[in-house]
Amino acid sequence: FYGVYAGGWMKARGLALRRRDTPELVRQAQEAMLVKLAEADDSTEFREKIPEAIQILRKYAEKLLVGDVSTTDLSINKQLSKNPATYAHEVFQAIAAHQLVNIGVDIQAGQTVEYVILDADAERLEDRVKPVQFLELNSPYDRDKYLELLLSAGEELLSPFGYTTQKLEEPIFNYTQALLEY
């Protein structure tokens, strides 16, 4: 939930911008949207601010899709709930942890692994994510997966007003598709 108090300060709980595992780009986008929405003095003004908040989301999506984002703004921090060898599923943090273990880094349950998603659907596990220690400054990243995270952050704020990731994707996709074709 989120809200703005009469004094102008905001309270947010359970949103992407509050979670430790949210990439900085997504955190910044959601915070900028929230600041825009907080300019409203009442529910009518709030609804009028929604298109402006979507425009902010669009700008972040544009940066993401044209490659104008540093991998440092895309890194995800996940705490390991188990030792890397005991993960039954190939979740991103386990894949990144295995890569670190393979070069001799001692990784245990409770430690945090920081990685970037390169290709979420890659057949080879090591091509899905890379620990930040292995990345060059502007390594390629999975634009679709990060766009999904951006849209989900937008949905967290706007779902009470009927906005789903699909509904948010349409104006963003149409705009960025035209931009990329230009």
BAPA-11692 format. One record per residue (C-alpha): residue number from 1; residue in one letter; z, y, x. Coordinates in steps of 0.05 Angstrom, whole numbers. Each point is the difference from the previous one (the first is absolute). Last residue first. Example, Ala and Ser with C-alpha at 12.3 -4.5 7.8 and 13.67 -1.06 7.14 Angstrom:
<atoms>
<atom resi="2" resn="S" Z="143" Y="-21" X="273"/>
<atom resi="1" resn="A" Z="13" Y="-69" X="-27"/>
</atoms>
This chain:
<atoms>
<atom resi="182" resn="Y" Z="-725" Y="111" X="248"/>
<atom resi="181" resn="E" Z="8" Y="-73" X="-17"/>
<atom resi="180" resn="L" Z="72" Y="0" X="26"/>
<atom resi="179" resn="L" Z="17" Y="61" X="-42"/>
<atom resi="178" resn="A" Z="-32" Y="-29" X="-63"/>
<atom resi="177" resn="Q" Z="40" Y="-64" X="10"/>
<atom resi="176" resn="T" Z="62" Y="42" X="13"/>
<atom resi="175" resn="Y" Z="-5" Y="36" X="-67"/>
<atom resi="174" resn="N" Z="-19" Y="-60" X="-42"/>
<atom resi="173" resn="F" Z="54" Y="-43" X="33"/>
<atom resi="172" resn="I" Z="54" Y="52" X="-9"/>
<atom resi="171" resn="P" Z="-18" Y="14" X="-73"/>
<atom resi="170" resn="E" Z="-2" Y="-76" X="-15"/>
<atom resi="169" resn="E" Z="59" Y="-22" X="43"/>
<atom resi="168" resn="L" Z="52" Y="37" X="-40"/>
<atom resi="167" resn="K" Z="-16" Y="-38" X="-64"/>
<atom resi="166" resn="Q" Z="-1" Y="-66" X="38"/>
<atom resi="165" resn="T" Z="65" Y="15" X="35"/>
<atom resi="164" resn="T" Z="30" Y="13" X="-69"/>
<atom resi="163" resn="Y" Z="11" Y="68" X="-32"/>
<atom resi="162" resn="G" Z="27" Y="-1" X="-71"/>
<atom resi="161" resn="F" Z="49" Y="58" X="4"/>
<atom resi="160" resn="P" Z="60" Y="-43" X="18"/>
<atom resi="159" resn="S" Z="-45" Y="-29" X="55"/>
<atom resi="158" resn="L" Z="-6" Y="67" X="36"/>
<atom resi="157" resn="L" Z="50" Y="-2" X="57"/>
<atom resi="156" resn="E" Z="-2" Y="-74" X="17"/>
<atom resi="155" resn="E" Z="-75" Y="0" X="-14"/>
<atom resi="154" resn="G" Z="-11" Y="49" X="56"/>
<atom resi="153" resn="A" Z="37" Y="-44" X="48"/>
<atom resi="152" resn="S" Z="-41" Y="-59" X="-23"/>
<atom resi="151" resn="L" Z="-63" Y="40" X="12"/>
<atom resi="150" resn="L" Z="21" Y="14" X="71"/>
<atom resi="149" resn="L" Z="17" Y="-73" X="13"/>
<atom resi="148" resn="E" Z="-67" Y="-23" X="-28"/>
<atom resi="147" resn="L" Z="-35" Y="52" X="44"/>
<atom resi="146" resn="Y" Z="37" Y="-31" X="59"/>
<atom resi="145" resn="K" Z="-27" Y="-69" X="-18"/>
<atom resi="144" resn="D" Z="-71" Y="26" X="-11"/>
<atom resi="143" resn="R" Z="0" Y="39" X="66"/>
<atom resi="142" resn="D" Z="20" Y="-61" X="41"/>
<atom resi="141" resn="Y" Z="9" Y="31" X="69"/>
<atom resi="140" resn="P" Z="-42" Y="13" X="62"/>
<atom resi="139" resn="S" Z="38" Y="21" X="62"/>
<atom resi="138" resn="N" Z="8" Y="75" X="12"/>
<atom resi="137" resn="L" Z="58" Y="4" X="49"/>
<atom resi="136" resn="E" Z="-10" Y="-70" X="30"/>
<atom resi="135" resn="L" Z="41" Y="-55" X="-29"/>
<atom resi="134" resn="F" Z="38" Y="-57" X="31"/>
<atom resi="133" resn="Q" Z="70" Y="32" X="-1"/>
<atom resi="132" resn="V" Z="-13" Y="19" X="-73"/>
<atom resi="131" resn="P" Z="4" Y="-74" X="-18"/>
<atom resi="130" resn="K" Z="-67" Y="-23" X="-27"/>
<atom resi="129" resn="V" Z="-19" Y="-23" X="-69"/>
<atom resi="128" resn="R" Z="-54" Y="-42" X="-34"/>
<atom resi="127" resn="D" Z="-40" Y="-19" X="62"/>
<atom resi="126" resn="E" Z="57" Y="-43" X="28"/>
<atom resi="125" resn="L" Z="-2" Y="-42" X="-63"/>
<atom resi="124" resn="R" Z="-73" Y="-19" X="8"/>
<atom resi="123" resn="E" Z="-33" Y="-2" X="-68"/>
<atom resi="122" resn="A" Z="6" Y="75" X="-10"/>
<atom resi="121" resn="D" Z="23" Y="22" X="-69"/>
<atom resi="120" resn="A" Z="48" Y="55" X="19"/>
<atom resi="119" resn="D" Z="-46" Y="27" X="54"/>
<atom resi="118" resn="L" Z="32" Y="47" X="51"/>
<atom resi="117" resn="I" Z="69" Y="10" X="-32"/>
<atom resi="116" resn="V" Z="44" Y="38" X="50"/>
<atom resi="115" resn="Y" Z="65" Y="-27" X="27"/>
<atom resi="114" resn="E" Z="74" Y="15" X="14"/>
<atom resi="113" resn="V" Z="48" Y="-59" X="1"/>
<atom resi="112" resn="T" Z="73" Y="12" X="-16"/>
<atom resi="111" resn="Q" Z="54" Y="-48" X="23"/>
<atom resi="110" resn="G" Z="45" Y="-35" X="-50"/>
<atom resi="109" resn="A" Z="-25" Y="-69" X="15"/>
<atom resi="108" resn="Q" Z="-17" Y="-7" X="74"/>
<atom resi="107" resn="I" Z="-56" Y="22" X="47"/>
<atom resi="106" resn="D" Z="3" Y="-13" X="75"/>
<atom resi="105" resn="V" Z="-65" Y="28" X="29"/>
<atom resi="104" resn="G" Z="-37" Y="-50" X="43"/>
<atom resi="103" resn="I" Z="-73" Y="15" X="-13"/>
<atom resi="102" resn="N" Z="-5" Y="-51" X="-56"/>
<atom resi="101" resn="V" Z="65" Y="25" X="-30"/>
<atom resi="100" resn="L" Z="-33" Y="68" X="-12"/>
<atom resi="99" resn="Q" Z="-60" Y="-32" X="-34"/>
<atom resi="98" resn="H" Z="47" Y="-43" X="-42"/>
<atom resi="97" resn="A" Z="38" Y="62" X="-22"/>
<atom resi="96" resn="A" Z="-65" Y="33" X="-24"/>
<atom resi="95" resn="I" Z="-18" Y="-61" X="-41"/>
<atom resi="94" resn="A" Z="70" Y="-4" X="-28"/>
<atom resi="93" resn="Q" Z="-1" Y="73" X="-19"/>
<atom resi="92" resn="F" Z="-67" Y="-9" X="-35"/>
<atom resi="91" resn="V" Z="20" Y="-59" X="-43"/>
<atom resi="90" resn="E" Z="-29" Y="-68" X="19"/>
<atom resi="89" resn="H" Z="45" Y="-42" X="-43"/>
<atom resi="88" resn="A" Z="52" Y="-52" X="20"/>
<atom resi="87" resn="Y" Z="36" Y="47" X="48"/>
<atom resi="86" resn="T" Z="46" Y="-40" X="45"/>
<atom resi="85" resn="A" Z="-34" Y="13" X="67"/>
<atom resi="84" resn="P" Z="9" Y="76" X="-6"/>
<atom resi="83" resn="N" Z="76" Y="-4" X="-8"/>
<atom resi="82" resn="K" Z="18" Y="21" X="-70"/>
<atom resi="81" resn="S" Z="7" Y="63" X="-43"/>
<atom resi="80" resn="L" Z="-41" Y="40" X="50"/>
<atom resi="79" resn="Q" Z="5" Y="74" X="-12"/>
<atom resi="78" resn="K" Z="-66" Y="33" X="-14"/>
<atom resi="77" resn="N" Z="-26" Y="65" X="29"/>
<atom resi="76" resn="I" Z="-71" Y="18" X="-19"/>
<atom resi="75" resn="S" Z="-45" Y="43" X="44"/>
<atom resi="74" resn="L" Z="-53" Y="41" X="-34"/>
<atom resi="73" resn="D" Z="18" Y="70" X="25"/>
<atom resi="72" resn="T" Z="3" Y="-28" X="72"/>
<atom resi="71" resn="T" Z="-70" Y="-28" X="-12"/>
<atom resi="70" resn="S" Z="-25" Y="71" X="-2"/>
<atom resi="69" resn="V" Z="-38" Y="21" X="-62"/>
<atom resi="68" resn="D" Z="-67" Y="35" X="-6"/>
<atom resi="67" resn="G" Z="-37" Y="-66" X="-11"/>
<atom resi="66" resn="V" Z="-45" Y="25" X="-56"/>
<atom resi="65" resn="L" Z="36" Y="-44" X="-50"/>
<atom resi="64" resn="L" Z="71" Y="20" X="19"/>
<atom resi="63" resn="K" Z="-13" Y="74" X="2"/>
<atom resi="62" resn="E" Z="-35" Y="-4" X="-68"/>
<atom resi="61" resn="A" Z="57" Y="-41" X="-28"/>
<atom resi="60" resn="Y" Z="49" Y="54" X="22"/>
<atom resi="59" resn="K" Z="-43" Y="54" X="-33"/>
<atom resi="58" resn="R" Z="-6" Y="-42" X="-64"/>
<atom resi="57" resn="L" Z="76" Y="-8" X="-5"/>
<atom resi="56" resn="I" Z="5" Y="76" X="3"/>
<atom resi="55" resn="Q" Z="-52" Y="6" X="-55"/>
<atom resi="54" resn="I" Z="40" Y="-50" X="-41"/>
<atom resi="53" resn="A" Z="60" Y="47" X="6"/>
<atom resi="52" resn="E" Z="-44" Y="58" X="-23"/>
<atom resi="51" resn="P" Z="-24" Y="-41" X="-59"/>
<atom resi="50" resn="I" Z="74" Y="-15" X="-17"/>
<atom resi="49" resn="K" Z="22" Y="72" X="2"/>
<atom resi="48" resn="E" Z="-18" Y="14" X="-73"/>
<atom resi="47" resn="R" Z="44" Y="-59" X="-21"/>
<atom resi="46" resn="F" Z="58" Y="32" X="37"/>
<atom resi="45" resn="E" Z="-15" Y="67" X="-32"/>
<atom resi="44" resn="T" Z="8" Y="-31" X="-69"/>
<atom resi="43" resn="S" Z="63" Y="-39" X="21"/>
<atom resi="42" resn="D" Z="35" Y="63" X="25"/>
<atom resi="41" resn="D" Z="8" Y="45" X="61"/>
<atom resi="40" resn="A" Z="-55" Y="-32" X="41"/>
<atom resi="39" resn="E" Z="0" Y="11" X="75"/>
<atom resi="38" resn="A" Z="32" Y="-68" X="9"/>
<atom resi="37" resn="L" Z="-68" Y="-33" X="-14"/>
<atom resi="36" resn="K" Z="-28" Y="32" X="63"/>
<atom resi="35" resn="V" Z="60" Y="-20" X="42"/>
<atom resi="34" resn="L" Z="-7" Y="-71" X="-27"/>
<atom resi="33" resn="M" Z="-73" Y="-4" X="18"/>
<atom resi="32" resn="A" Z="15" Y="25" X="71"/>
<atom resi="31" resn="E" Z="56" Y="-52" X="6"/>
<atom resi="30" resn="Q" Z="-47" Y="-55" X="-23"/>
<atom resi="29" resn="A" Z="-53" Y="19" X="49"/>
<atom resi="28" resn="Q" Z="49" Y="8" X="58"/>
<atom resi="27" resn="R" Z="31" Y="-68" X="-13"/>
<atom resi="26" resn="V" Z="-68" Y="-33" X="-5"/>
<atom resi="25" resn="L" Z="-22" Y="30" X="66"/>
<atom resi="24" resn="E" Z="67" Y="-18" X="32"/>
<atom resi="23" resn="P" Z="-9" Y="-74" X="-17"/>
<atom resi="22" resn="T" Z="54" Y="-25" X="-47"/>
<atom resi="21" resn="D" Z="46" Y="-55" X="27"/>
<atom resi="20" resn="R" Z="63" Y="43" X="3"/>
<atom resi="19" resn="R" Z="-3" Y="15" X="-75"/>
<atom resi="18" resn="R" Z="16" Y="70" X="-26"/>
<atom resi="17" resn="L" Z="-71" Y="27" X="-2"/>
<atom resi="16" resn="A" Z="-22" Y="-64" X="-36"/>
<atom resi="15" resn="L" Z="46" Y="15" X="-58"/>
<atom resi="14" resn="G" Z="64" Y="-37" X="-18"/>
<atom resi="13" resn="R" Z="41" Y="64" X="-6"/>
<atom resi="12" resn="A" Z="-21" Y="73" X="0"/>
<atom resi="11" resn="K" Z="43" Y="61" X="-11"/>
<atom resi="10" resn="M" Z="-30" Y="69" X="7"/>
<atom resi="9" resn="W" Z="31" Y="67" X="12"/>
<atom resi="8" resn="G" Z="-21" Y="60" X="-42"/>
<atom resi="7" resn="G" Z="68" Y="24" X="-22"/>
<atom resi="6" resn="A" Z="-15" Y="-24" X="-70"/>
<atom resi="5" resn="Y" Z="-8" Y="-70" X="26"/>
<atom resi="4" resn="V" Z="-66" Y="-34" X="12"/>
<atom resi="3" resn="G" Z="-9" Y="-74" X="-16"/>
<atom resi="2" resn="Y" Z="-23" Y="-66" X="28"/>
<atom resi="1" resn="F" Z="6" Y="-72" X="-20"/>
</atoms>
